[in-house]
Amino acid sequence: MGKTAFLFSGQGAQYPGMGVDLCANHPVAARVYEEASEALGFDVLALSRDGDGETLAKTAVSQPLIFTLSLAVFAVLKENGVMPDAGAGFSLGEVSALAASGALDAATGFAVIDARAKAMQKAAEETGGTMFAILGAEESAVEKACADAPGYVAPVNYNCPGQIVIAGEEAGAVAAAETLQAAGVKTVRLAVNAAFHSRLMASASESFYEAIRGFSFTAPTFPLFSNVTGGTLETDSIPDYLKRQMVSPVRFSDEIAALEAAGFDTFLELGPGKTLCGFIRRGIKGARTFPLDDSAKIEKCLRALAG
């Protein structure tokens, strides 16, 4: 029997109405939303329900909402006796994973994600930037196109085999994308005006660190994998790690390889959408994946796991 990992969603898969069904059917999830609203100072469920796509896409909004949904799904799974052998998150999902693992309490978790979201939103507004998904290219080709481009651009997300995201200044990112297009590579410009996980987030990482350096963190109750290294997340200094994570590439492809090598074959994605499940299926043949963001999907997953 293989091992089970919980995957905590990153930014980008948010959608209007997320969490509404979950709260209507699971009181434990509704309590998470109530706690979030009290900590963040606004009605999280109402904004999730009534906010339009443009509003929910704002970093300062989407990160707290996704974080809350992920923890609500975790609470439902825990109530049903389902716990992971390890956890992994994508970007903001690492904060969700830390909170779920008990490395920070709920109040601290909401404070951390709020500080992170606001710092990144401010940096995006001040520095701008753009991002492109690069599909089907070798890592070396992407890295060379970035190195040769005029202006700053760098690989920032190694998502899964055959999918890399680059980010940087407008001129550099466009030039690198055009170089790859000329070589027959498919590129997709992402709908963001920011360069997440690049050096353009340096000011955000500094202000974020100052906001969280005094918070209390403890050891997680289950192992976590790291975006920064692709291996096990060392939790000796979580504020330092989260600061570094904001300006480091997300090496999720390496995490996938590490999870497979460690014997993981079942993956539950906690949060909106199914992006991480898609990455897992690209990287691990025969993996069982369960994207979980509403009651029906959770019930189906519970039946399959009991199976």
Summary of the structure (lengths in Angstrom):
residues: 307
radius of gyration: 18.5
end to end distance: 12.8
largest distance: 55.3
contacts: 1138
relative contact order: 0.17
helix: 52%
strand: 16%
